[in-house]
Amino acid sequence: MPYLYAGVLAVIVLTLLTVSLSRLSKTKTKADYLVAGRSLPAFVLVFTLLSSWIGSGSLLGGAENAYKHGMAALWQGAGGWAGLLLIYFIAPRARKFAQFTIPDLLEARYSQTARVLGVIAILFTYTAITSYQLIGGGDILHLVFPNTISADLGKYLIAGFVIVFTAIAGMASVAYMDVFIGILATVTLCVALPFSLHDAGGWGAIHNVLPATHFQILGDFTFARAMELFLPTGLLMLGNQSMYQKFFSAKSQKAASQAVVGWLIGTVILETIIVALAVVASARFPTGEVHDRPREIIAYTALHGLPPFLGALLMGAVFAKIISTANNYLFSPATNLVNDVFIRYMAPDASNKRILLISRLMVVFLGIWALYQALNTTSVLQKSLYAYTIYSAALTPVILAAFYWKRANAPGAVAAIAAGTIVTVFWDTDIVKHHLTPNLAQRDAIFPALIAALLCLFVVSLVTKPPTKAQLEPLGEA
């Protein structure tokens, strides 16, 4: 049986490598590497957006939440759905701007300082997100090869895969790999749920085994806790650089808008299935190893709760999804270091060949940093909320203000990015916790960080000079 699972994983790795190598000869310029030559059609965009969003945060963190708390775990996914509804209106404007990174936007609309602070916030966020993809991939390799590969060794192996795949051909390889991955994951997850539910005896049997709160809207969450899941996810979605970079890669504004519709439908379906599958599995596997490591519940179900061939395909789909998300979130900050630091400040006249070399070196460097974080992380759910909160508080407000509030200016943006990042990074330190009430000390950082950022953005912008016409023109606001 392990040979079947190992074979599926091997086929997936070889397929991803083949796709990456097939795009290598077409990657000759900065635009080819960073934004796929601005040539991606809506069909490819749908799957690359879907694959980059649904990774370990959903398959491990969201599933862990569902295993413990039931269907109320959908509050985490629902934040993303709400964000997607708003993104439909942002996507054409983002494609019209047509640069390479979010810091490009921050400098054009605000200032160089905003650009630099944006790069710092993105590096914190995206390497953290990449790190728990490596954890998820390591868990899968350990489950399939328990006597050969430890969870930590699995992290090293996954890091190697991700670094190689990402470095080869940039955005083009990432996007076209995601088409294969998205189709595989969508089909296998949709088929796996009814099989698992049937083996559990149907929803009636599940209801009899699990607490009633597992099927209530808030479950055993307070409303504040539900919002701590909802807001970081929604705000990350609204400001997500990986998403904007995909829009910059679109062949047209129309393709960007069409992709959002498909992305929303796919995200609602897949995240609901993931949560439902984890809830069913919590009734089927209430004890044992998975009870102590509930983030593994989807992969555990694939290994122990489905017919062998379907289980192997589901394991492969989860593995591929994790690889895809890691590719996306490793590639994006590497783009920042190249475009927003190296080209902007160190070598503005660098040749395409030199830019491609530096881009690949940055992928390696950031991959090693993400691996270091993965080796020192215990909870994927907490790590994901930490990463989401940094971005949600520090960058999303100023990104949305860039598109929709003409009065937002450079001093306000700089103050907001700094406040959101600092509050999030230091909120969980012993120095800060010591000065908080016990109730506040248990809260996640999203509310204090977001409030601090919004206050800085609005107050500082209103008491300082408004932006110039030149700052408003790039986004069509002048």
N, C-alpha and C positions, 0 to 999 in steps of 0.2 A: 504493500500500500504506500509506504513512503516514497517508493520509486515513482509512482504516478504523480504525486505532488511535486517531487523534485523535477520530474520531466516537464511538467507544466511551467514551473518557475524558470527552468532553463530555456524553454521555447520563448517565454516572454522576454528574458534578458537578451537573447539572440535577435529577436524581432526588433526590440528597441534599439539595439546596436546597429542593425541593418538600416533602420529608418534614419538614424543619426548620420551614418556614413553616406547614405544616399543624398543627403542635403549638403554634405561637405563641399562638393565641387561647385555648388551654387552660392557659397558664402564667400564673397570676395571683397565686400566693402563694409564700412561701419554700419550703414543702413541695413544691409543684408543680415549682419550678425545681431544687431540690437533690435530691429523691428521688422525682420523678415522682408526687407525691401518694400514695406507698406503694400503687400500684395495678398493678404489673407482674405479669402472669401467668407461669407457668413457661416457656411457649413463647418468650416475648419474652426472659425472663431467660437462657435457654440461649444464644441467639444474641448477646445483648449481652455476656455473659461470654466467649463464644468469640471474638468479634471484638475485644474489648478486650485479650485475652491474646495472640492470635496476630497480631502486627504485624511491625515491622521487626526486632525481636529474633529472631524465627523466620525471616522471609522474607529478611532480609539477614544478620544475625549468624549464625543457625543454618545458613543455606545456605552462607555463606562457610566456616564450620567444616567442613561436609560436603564441600564442593569440595576442601578441603585435606586432610582427614583421614578421609573416608569415613563409614560408618554409625556409627562411634563418636561422631559429633556428637550422636547421640540421648541421650547422657548429659545434655546440657543440657535437653532436653525431658523426660527421665525424672524430673528433680527436680520439675518441675511436676506430673507424673502422681502421684508419691508424695504431694505436698502435697494434691492433689485428693482422694485417698482419705481423708485426715484431715479435710478440709474438710466432707465429707458430714456429719460429726458436729457440726461447729461451726456450720453454716449456720442451723439452727433457733434456736440460742441467740443468734446475731447478730441475727436478725430479731426475736426476743423483746425484745432490748435497744432496738431501733427508735429510734435517734437519727439524726444526720446524717453524722458523720465519726468517724474513728478517734480524734482528739483528744477528742471528746465522751466516748468510752469511757475514755481515759486519765485525764481529770479525774474522772469519776464513780468510777473504781476506784482511782485513785492521788491525783493532786493537780493544781493549776493549773500548777505548774512542769513536770510531766510532759507536760501538754497543750502548753505552749509549745515545749518541746524536740521533741515529736512533730511539731508543725507545721514546725519548721526541717528535720528529717530528711526529711519528706515533700516539702518544696519542693525540696531538693537532688535527691532521687530522681526525682520525677515530671517536673520540667522537663528533667532529663537524658534520661529516656525519651522525652519529647515531641520533644526535639532530634533524636534519630536517626530518628524517624519523618519529620521534615522532610527529613533527608538522603536517606532512601529515596524519598520522593516527588519530590524534586529529581532524583535519578538517573533515575527513570522518565521524567519530562518531557524530560530531556536525551537519553535513548535514542530517544524517539519523535520529538523535534524537534532533532536534533544540530546543525543549522546555525542555529537560531533561539534556542534556550534553553540557556544554560550550566547546569551543575550548581548553581552558586550562585544564579543567577536563578530556577531551579526551586525552590530552598529558599524564596525570598521569596514566590513564587506559592503554594506549598503552605501556608506560614504564613498567608497571607491567607485561603485557603479554610478552613483549620482554625479560625482565630479567628472568622470569620463564622458557620460552622456551629455551633460550640460556644456562642457567645454568644446565639444567637437564642432557643432554648427550653430550654436546660439538659438535665437528665437525660432528660426525655421524648424530646427530639429525638435525643439520643445513642442511647438504647435502641432506638427504632423504626427509625432508620437502620441499626442493626446487624442487624436481622432481614433486610433486603434484602441487606446486605453478606455476612452469614454464609452465606446460601443460595447466592449467586453464587460465593463463594470455594470452598465445599465441593464444588459440582458441577464447576466448571472444573478444580480441582486433581485431583479423582478421575479426570476424563477425560483430562487432559494427561499423566499419568504413563504409562499404557499406550501412548499415541501416541509419546511420546519414547523409551520403551524399545524399541518396535518398530523405530523408525528407527535405533536404535543397534545392532540386531542381537540383542537379547535379553540376559538376564543372563549367559549364557555368554560372549558377546562382551565385555561389560563387565568380567567377571572376567579375561579375557585381557589387557585393556588396562591395568587399574589394579593397583596393588600389593596383595598379599594382605592387608596390614594394614587396607585400606579396608573389609574385610568381617569383621574380628575384633571381639570385644566391647570390648576396650580400644583396638584399633587401634594407633596409634603413641603413645598417651597413657600416662603413668604412672598408677597408681591415684590418686595425689595430684592430678594434673591433672584426672582424671575427676571427682573430688570437688569441685574448684574450679569445675567447670561445674554439677554436680548440686546442691550445697548452696545457692548463691545463688538459683538458680531455684526450688528447693523452698521455701526459707524466704520468698522474696518472695511466692510463691503463698499461703503460710499466713497472711501478715500483710497482704496487699495491700488497701490502703484502697479502691481502685476496686472490688474484689470485695465488700468489706463494704458499701460504699455501695449496690451493686446489691441485696444482701440486705436492707438497710434499705428499699429501694424495692419489695420483693416484697409482693404482696397478702396473703400468709400465710406461716406457718412451713413448711407443707407445700409450697407453691410453691417456696420457697427450697431445700428438700431435693431436690425433683424436678429442679430446674434443675441441681444439681451432677452428677447422674447423666448427663444429656444432655451437659453440659459436658465431663465426663471422657471419654466416648466420642468426642465430636467432636475434642477436643484430641489424643488418642492417634492417631486416624486422620490428621488434617491434619498434625501435626508429623512423623509417619512418612513421609507422602507428600512433604512439603517436602524432607526430608533425602534420600529416595530419588531425587527428581527432580534434586536438586543433584549427587548422586553419578553418576547417568546422564549428566548434562550435562558433568561433569568429564571423562568419557571422550569425549564428542562434541566438546567445545570446550576442548582442553587448552592452546591458545596464543591469542595475540591480546590484545585489550583486556580481555576478561573474566578472563584469567589474572592481569592486573595489578590488576583490581578485582573480585575474586571475589564480593563482596557483591551484585553485579548479576546473578548467574547465573540466578536464576529469571526476572527480567524479560528477560534476554538470550535465554533459551530461548524465551520467548513471542514475541520479535521475530524470531528466526532459526531456531528448531528445531521449529516446529509449523505446521500448516496455518493460513493467514491468519486465518480467522474464529475458530478456537479460540485462536490466539495472541493475537488482539485481546481476546477475552473474559478470558483468563488475565491479560494485562497490566492490564485494567480491574479484575479481582478483586484483584490485588496492590495496585494503586493505592488501591482502595476500602478494603482492609484497613488500609493504612497511615494513611489519613485517619481511619478509625474509631478506631484505637489512639491516634492523636494527639488526637482529640476527647476520649477517655476520660481520658487522662493529663494533658491540659490542664485539663479541667473539674474534676478531683478536687482539685488544690491550690488552684484558685480558690475552691472550696467552703471549704477550710480558712481562707483569708484572710478570707472573708466571715463564716463561722459562728464560727470560733475566735479571730479577732482583732477584726474590725469590730463584730459583734454582741455578742461576749462582753465586750469591754473599752471600745469607743468609743461605740457607739450601741445599747444593749440595747433601747430602745423604738422603734427605727426602723420605719417603715411598710413594708409589703410592696413598694410601688412603689420606695422608696429602696433596699431590699435588692436588688431585681432590677437596678436601675441599677448599684449598686456591684459586683454579681456579674459583670455584663457588662464593666465596666471592668477588673476583676481578670483576666478571661479575656484581654483585650487586653494588659495589662501582662505577664502570665506568658508569653503567646505571643511577645512581643518578646524576653523573656529566653531562651526556648527557641531562638528563631532565632539569637540571638547565640552560643549554645553550638554550634548546628549549623554555623555558619560557621567555627568554630574546632575542629572534631572531624575526625579522619582515620579512625579505626577504629570502626566500629559495634559490633563484637564487644567490644572493650575498654570502650567507653562503656557498653554494656549491662551488662557484668559489674560495672563500677564502681557503676552505679545500683542494681543488684540487691543488691550487698554492703552499701551504706549501709542500705537498708531491712531486709535480712536480719539484720544484726547489731544495728542500733539499735532496731528496732521489733518485729520478729516475736517475739523471746523475751518481751518484756513484754506483748504482746497475748495470746499463748498462756497466759502465767502469769495474766493477768486472768481467763481462763475456767476454768483448770484447777489453779491452785495458790493456795490460800487464804492461805498465809503470805507471798506476794509483797506488798510494801508500797511506799509512795511513795518513800522514800529509795532503795530498791533499784532501782525503775524509773527514777528520775531518773539514778542513777549508770550504769545499763546503757545508756540512750539516749545519754547524753553520751559514754561510752566507745566505743560502737560507731560513732558518727558521727565522732568525732575520729580514731580509729585509721584508719578508711577514707579520710577526706579527706586525711590527712597521710601515709599509707603510701607513696604514689608520689612524694612530693616529694624533691628532691635532698638536703635536710637529713637526712631519715630514711634514704634509700637509702645515704648515705655511711657510716652507722654499722651497716649490716647486712652479714652475710656474703654473698658472691656468690650462694650458693644461695637464701638468704632473699630477696635483692633481686629475684630473678626470680619469686617467688611472688606470686599475687594476695592481696588483703587479707582474704579471707573467713575464713581460720583465725585469724589474730591478732585481728581485729575481733570475731569471734563469741566466741572464748575470753574476751577482755576483758569483753565485755558480759555473758556468762553468769556469770563470776566476780563481777562487781559486783552482778548481780541476786541471786544466791544468798547471797553473803557479807554484803552490806549488809542484805538483808532479814532474815537470821537474827540479826544482832547489834543490830538496832533493833526498835522496838515493832511488834507485828503490826497489820494493818489493823483499822479499827473495823467494827462491824456495819453502819453506814451505808454504808461503802465496798463491802461485799460484797453488799448487797441488790440493787443495780441489775442484777447478772448472775445473781441467784438463788443465790448461794453462802452466804448467811448461815444 
